[in-house]
Amino acid sequence: MLDTCTLSVEDRADDLNRRYGELSPAELIGTMAYHFFPERMALVSSFGADSVTMLSIVAEVKPDLPVLFLQTGKHFDETLRYRDEIAKRLGLTNIIDLYPEPLALAKEDPDGTLHARDQDACCAIRKVHPLARALRPYDAWITGRRRHQTFARRQMPVIEADGRHVKLNPIAAWSQEDVDAYIDARDLPRHPLVADGYPSIGCAPCTARVAAGEDARAGRWGDSGKTECGIHWMR
Ligand code: SF4
């Protein structure tokens, strides 16, 4: 067996992916959390439309795993209430709120309207930089991303390198039907805005309802062409 600690992050991620990428999501998270990255791994969750799936899997395996939540200051009130409800229901004991740097906000977005002028800059201040700071103590992080969601995610491996981190995408291969079946089988509560026409939920100013038959993420960032907030392209 390779000592993966001596490899580059890219080679280590490739090796882990070859050996463990076919495990079930719960087995994968357990293996990584207890054997490869003990105390050095976190889940990043938006507590959005389908987030309860990954949160539930983590709660089954390691309920005290750090769950990083970006308090962008622009969430729907429903998201913040849902976050508290889900944490209590699943018994997640280690949710960590991440806030934008106050000085950066004061300088770049003093009136809170940067999202209307420069969404990339707003996401950088409110998401990318806070998460980059928060991930410094960790070697690995988990996402709930799936290949079917966007063109850019189509080739996404289950385990990949992301800068100096190993990133796990345990449900990369799951379809929307798989996610819905998982949620229904456990009678997990849905984000309340899903029933109101929001199949993908981010910050309130950048999330719109989606018409029947439209792509689930069509309501994110409007017609700007932006499809990702940038946290998955940190280097
Ligand atoms: S999603 Fe919108 S409001 Fe939220 S950080 Fe990005 S640009 Fe700003």
Boltz pocket constraint, residues with backbone or C-beta under 6 A from the ligand:
constraints:
  - pocket:
      binder: B
      contacts: [[A, 72], [A, 74], [A, 115], [A, 118], [A, 119], [A, 120], [A, 122], [A, 123], [A, 124], [A, 126], [A, 127], [A, 202], [A, 203], [A, 204], [A, 205], [A, 206], [A, 229]]
      max_distance: 6.0
